[in-house]
């Protein structure tokens, strides 16, 4: 169920509509390949077609949806090749960011450990949406330890592009391979012991496990 949006005349309203539509795409409510009819989205959100049209244009620029002048807007298909490119770019930039972080305070470590417990509980409960949000917050908290904000902004852009794959990443994280690797716990341990070599090694292994798992899942879907 989608809550009706309160339509306004502000310039930011189409961006807000785009954000809500993006959430539906990322959660799989609007599936890859689905045609996005402006009238149906307007009814879903309880608003006029004008902000819907502007929102779809914004999402098309991001690459989350595709626009065919003769057929309309469609949710972009998932692709093994796109997943590889996005996660490899993220891996390089995120490793660069981790190499510059300042060691966390005791309070920050306590927060990360609490998030780690939450991630484990969400995964055990099968709460995919909750896990996705908490996982993003966990890594954001670590990235905030770096003073290199420009790199972080680019990472956030790549994260938005890879958000459609994150539901699959949640499935990968529930796999025996990922659980054995215990990546998030190793990241926290490395931060607590102030061991940058182990921090980067744990991160690199984690990204490799996730990417390999994603490619397997996508290949099974023929993507």
N, C-alpha and C positions, 0 to 999 in steps of 0.2 A: 504494500500500500504506500502510495506517495502522497505526502501532504501538499495541498495546494499552495502555490507560491503567491506572495503578495506583490502584485505588479506595481512597479514604480516607474517614474520617468527618468530616473538617474542613469547616467552613462554606464554605471557598473552593473545594472540589472541583467543585461545579456550575459555578462561574465558569470553572474550568480546562476543563471539558468544553465549556462555551459557547465558549471561546476556540478550542479545536481544531475545533469544528463551524464556527465563523466562518471559519477558514482554508479549510476545504473549500468553503464557499460562495464566498468571495472568489476562489478559484482556479478556480471553475467545475466542480469535481468534483460538487458538489450544485447542479444547474442551477436557474435561475429557474422557478418553477411546480412544482417537484418536491415531492411529499408526503414529509414527514419522519416515517417510521414509527419509533416508539420502540424496537420490537423489533429493527429492522434496525440502528439506530444503536448499540444496546446490544451487538449482535453485532460490529459493526465495531470498537468500542472495547474489547470484552471486559469490559464492566461490567454492572451491573444497570440496570433501567429507572428507578429512583428519581432518580439524578443526571441522567439524560437528560431526564426530565420537567422538572426544575427548570432545567436549562440551556436548554431550549426556551422556557420562560417568560421567562427573562432576554433571550433573543434577540428574542422577540416584543415586549418592552418597547422594545428598541432600534429596532424596525422592520425588522430584517433578515429576519425571517420573519413570517408572518401566521398567526393562529389562527382557525379556524372551529369553533365549539363542536360542530357536527354532523359535521364532516369531518376535523378534526385540524389539524396544523401543515403549512405549505407555505412553501417559499422564496419570498420576495417577488419579484415581477416587476421587471425593470429598466424605468425610465421616463425619457423625455426631460425631462419636466417636473420630476421629482425631481432629475435630474442638474443641470438649470439652477439650481434653488433651492440645492442643496448647494454647487455650485461658485461661485455668486455670493456666498453667505454667506461661504464660505472666502476668496474674493477680497478682500472688504472687511476681514475681520478680519486676514488675513495681511498686507495692505498696511499696516494700522495697526501691526502688530507690526514690520514692516520699517522703519517710520518711526521706531522707537524703539531700534533695535539699536545696540550699541556696536561700533566697528570691530574686526575680528578681529586677533589677534596673528599674527606670522609663522608660528608653529606651527599655528595654526588655519587659516591660508590654505594651508599645505602639505597639511593634511589634506583640505581642500575640493578642492584640485587633484587629489589622488590619487583622491578619490571621483569626480571628473569623468572621469578616465581610465577608472576602473572602469565607470562608466555607459556610456561609449562602447563599451567592449569587450563588455559584457553585451548591449547592443542589437545590435551587429554579429553576435554569436554566436546571437542569437535566444533568449537565456535570459530569458524573461519574468518568472519568479518571482524570479530573482536581481536583475533590473533593478528590480522593484517594491520589494524590500526595500532596495536601495541608494539608490533615489530618495527613499524615506521618510527614510532616515538622512541623506542630503544636506540635505534641507530642515529636518530636526530640528536639525542642526548649525548651520544659519543662524539658526533661530528661537531657539536657546539663547543667542544673542548679545543678545537683548532681556531687560530686567529685568521685563517685564510678564507674569508667570507666569499670572495669571488668564485673560488673553486666550489664552495658549498652551493652557491646559487646555481651553478651549472649542473651539479649533481642532482639538485632538486628538480631541475628541468628534465633530466634524464629519468628520474624516478617517476615523474608524471607520465612520460612516454611508456615506461615499463609497468605502470600500474595495472594494465590489463592482464599482465602475466602473473600478478602477485597472488591471485586466487590459486593458480596452479602451483606457485611457490609454496603456499601453505600446505598443499598436499605433499610436495616434495619434503618439506620440513617434518612432516609426520612419518616419512619413510624410515625404515631401519637404518639406512646408510647415514642419513642426516642425524638421527638420534645418537648413533654410535659416535659420530664426529663431535657432538656436544659443543657446537661452534660458539653459541652465545655465552655459555658458561666459561669457555676458554678465553673469550674476549675480556670478560669481567676479571678473570683471574690474572690475565696479563696486565690489565690496567691497575689492579690492586698491587701487583708486584713490581710495577713500573718496568716491565720487560717489553721493549718495543719490538725486538726480534720475534718473540713469541706472539705478540699482538698482530703483527703483519702476517705471520705464518698462519695463524688461526683464521684471520680474515680471508686470506688467499684460498685456503682450503674450503672455507664456507662458500665463497662465491663459486668455486669450481664444482662443488657438490650440487649447488642449486642449479647452475647452468646445465650441467650434465643431466640432472633430473628433469628439468624443463624440456630439454631437447628430446628426451625419451618420451615424455608425455605428449609433446606436440607431434612427434613422429608417429605415435600410435593413433593420433587423430588425423594423420595424413597432412599435417600442416608443415 
